[in-house]
Amino acid sequence: PGAVESLTVDEFLSKFIDYKLKVRAAREAHLDTLASVKRIHDADRGQVAMSATIGDADRDAEARQVYAAMQHKVAQMGGWIRPAQILIRLNQRATKWQEIAAKRRVDSLYSVLQRGGDFASLAHRYSDDRESSLNGGLMTWIRRGQTLKEFEDQAYSLQPGEVSRPFMSPLGWHIIRLWARQSTLPYDSLRASLVRMVDQRELRQQLVA
């Protein structure tokens, strides 16, 4: 008695809707100004707000369980990798001349890399992946199942520091350099996404706003 219960998202949503309906009914009956109704209103609002935050420790514990299971699975599939890429984008409806031009361009860049060219500089200047090119082609940590199979197969075949030959995917031509490989990543680096997975935090925050 007196303890605040930890609610699931569905339980919280049910209480929130019930609270909103009681407030609406009181207003329609012009009872919302009565002191007794205001006390109930304030108590319910406090309980709903606390329900949205009181379970953070439990949610963190659940997120850690998901993390442990995921890391074990990821390690079995080759771990995490951090690649950099140069992308020469090629539309799947490209003309024959566009295909030839893209192949010449990627072969030229690969030739420069073989002669000692700087990967980051070339990616920054020539890659069509505008997001990673701003960082010299460097991408975020990825695991299998997060991107194109053609890309993953090439990236996972490399050792850190190695550069792939040009290869195609549905996006066009790629050249990859593998910067790093790890069997696991620290929990803190994944915590935000893990918590969103287990408790739909964004939905709950919108409801109590």
Backbone hydrogen bonds, N-H to C=O, Kabsch-Sander energy under -0.5 kcal/mol:
donor,donor_aa,acceptor,acceptor_aa,energy
5,E,3,A,-0.5
7,L,5,E,-0.6
12,F,8,T,-2.7
13,L,9,V,-2.6
14,S,10,D,-2.1
15,K,11,E,-2.2
16,F,12,F,-2.6
17,I,13,L,-2.5
18,D,14,S,-2.3
19,Y,15,K,-2.5
20,K,16,F,-2.4
21,L,17,I,-2.5
22,K,18,D,-2.2
23,V,19,Y,-2.0
24,R,20,K,-2.4
25,A,21,L,-2.6
26,A,22,K,-2.2
27,R,23,V,-2.1
28,E,24,R,-2.5
29,A,25,A,-1.7
30,H,27,R,-1.4
31,L,26,A,-3.3
32,D,26,A,-0.8
34,L,31,L,-1.7
38,K,34,L,-2.4
39,R,35,A,-2.0
40,I,36,S,-1.8
41,H,37,V,-2.8
42,D,38,K,-2.7
43,A,39,R,-2.3
44,D,40,I,-2.9
45,R,41,H,-2.4
46,G,42,D,-2.1
47,Q,43,A,-2.3
48,V,44,D,-2.7
49,A,45,R,-2.4
50,M,46,G,-2.6
51,S,47,Q,-2.2
52,A,48,V,-1.1
53,T,49,A,-0.5
53,T,50,M,-1.1
54,I,50,M,-3.4
56,D,53,T,-1.5
59,R,55,G,-2.8
60,D,56,D,-2.5
61,A,57,A,-2.0
62,E,58,D,-2.3
63,A,59,R,-2.7
64,R,60,D,-2.2
65,Q,61,A,-1.5
66,V,62,E,-2.3
67,Y,63,A,-2.6
68,A,64,R,-2.4
69,A,65,Q,-2.2
70,M,66,V,-2.8
71,Q,67,Y,-3.1
72,H,68,A,-1.8
73,K,69,A,-1.9
74,V,70,M,-3.2
75,A,71,Q,-2.5
76,Q,72,H,-1.7
77,M,73,K,-1.1
78,G,75,A,-1.3
79,G,74,V,-3.0
80,W,182,Q,-3.7
81,I,142,I,-2.3
82,R,180,A,-2.5
84,A,177,R,-2.8
85,Q,137,G,-2.1
86,I,175,I,-2.4
88,I,86,I,-0.5
88,I,173,W,-3.0
89,R,87,L,-0.7
90,L,171,L,-2.3
94,A,91,N,-2.1
99,E,95,T,-2.1
100,I,96,K,-2.2
101,A,97,W,-2.4
102,A,98,Q,-2.3
103,K,99,E,-2.2
104,R,100,I,-2.4
105,R,101,A,-2.1
106,V,102,A,-2.4
107,D,103,K,-2.2
108,S,104,R,-2.1
109,L,105,R,-2.1
110,Y,106,V,-2.3
111,S,107,D,-2.1
112,V,108,S,-1.9
113,L,109,L,-2.1
114,Q,110,Y,-2.2
115,R,111,S,-1.2
116,G,113,L,-1.7
117,G,112,V,-2.5
119,F,117,G,-0.5
122,L,118,D,-2.1
123,A,119,F,-2.8
124,H,120,A,-2.6
125,R,121,S,-1.7
126,Y,122,L,-3.1
127,S,122,L,-0.5
127,S,123,A,-1.7
128,D,87,L,-3.6
130,R,128,D,-1.3
133,S,129,D,-2.5
134,L,130,R,-0.9
135,N,132,S,-1.8
136,G,133,S,-1.6
137,G,132,S,-2.5
138,L,135,N,-1.4
139,M,83,P,-2.7
142,I,81,I,-2.7
146,Q,143,R,-1.5
152,E,148,L,-2.6
153,D,149,K,-3.0
154,Q,150,E,-1.5
155,A,151,F,-2.7
156,Y,152,E,-3.0
157,S,153,D,-0.6
157,S,154,Q,-0.6
158,L,155,A,-1.3
161,G,178,L,-4.0
162,E,159,Q,-2.7
164,S,176,I,-3.0
167,F,174,H,-1.9
169,S,172,G,-2.3
172,G,169,S,-1.2
173,W,88,I,-2.5
174,H,167,F,-3.0
175,I,86,I,-1.7
177,R,84,A,-2.5
178,L,162,E,-2.0
179,W,82,R,-2.2
179,W,177,R,-0.6
180,A,82,R,-1.1
182,Q,80,W,-2.7
189,S,186,P,-0.8
190,L,186,P,-0.6
190,L,187,Y,-1.7
191,R,187,Y,-1.2
194,L,190,L,-2.2
195,V,191,R,-2.8
196,R,192,A,-1.8
197,M,193,S,-1.6
198,V,194,L,-1.7
199,D,195,V,-1.8
200,Q,196,R,-1.4
204,R,200,Q,-1.8
205,Q,201,R,-2.5
206,Q,202,E,-1.9
207,L,203,L,-1.8
208,V,204,R,-1.6
209,A,205,Q,-0.7
